[in-house]
């Protein structure tokens, strides 16, 4: 069955008896309008899933994958995704238990059904074999993401994440504002708190140092848009704030005490990546 929504295709089917032993790429081609070369790219991209009888579905990435009768196959295709795109994820700090990575704007923290090849999670998974996300950033937001290399470290870091980590951002917002303040509008019925200090106004844009006391999805973007000063380049929140350089928001600094070694950790983006 193929479902089409805004040019996206979701292909799902169960392998028949005559498919037993057939290459997965050939089976998907038979059950869709996609070419074999495109299907192979989708497999590498993490957009094709195979579920063996009674087992959890898994990414099917290898061209030599075959199917068995009764296997459930899912293939997701979004023509707007550049299957050849690549991102560079630099390590800002690392030890044997976790790494702090620089995620560029435009890169996903983790993948979706439509692919994970360009995500930070997949990059670390290939580099370290095991990857456990501690925090996430929006696709449009550049900055620091912590990835644990084992589940124990992930649990320890997440337990301290809300109150034990200083999370600093830089943003450029629309309009002229000054001083400092606290934004605490509820988000999805949850307490949300953002503190900010304005550092400079250039034309009709204000440079803002931001610190998160809580961490809700799109928290900074929602809070400043609600104040009437949306982040410059935000494609979702606010008006009259378009920008060719994209979203002017970065997570540039993380400070915390390592829960395993008690070492004080401070990770900061290189100066050339800062907004101001």
Buried (B, 14 or more C-beta within 10 A) or exposed (E): EBEEEEEBBBBBBBBBEEBEEBBBBBBBBEBBEBEEEBBBBBBBBBBBBBBEEEEEEEBBBEEEBBBBEBBBBBBBBBEEBEBEEEBEBEEBBBBEBBBBBBBBBBBBBBBEBBBBBBBBBBBBBEBBEEBBBBBBBBBBBBBBBBBBBBEEBBEBBBEBBEEEBEBBBBBBBBBEBEEEEEBBBEBEEEEBBBBBEBEEBEEEBBBBBBBBBBBBEBBBBBBBBBBEBBBBBBEEBBEEBEBEEBBBBBBBBBBBEBBBEEEEBEBBBEEEBEBE
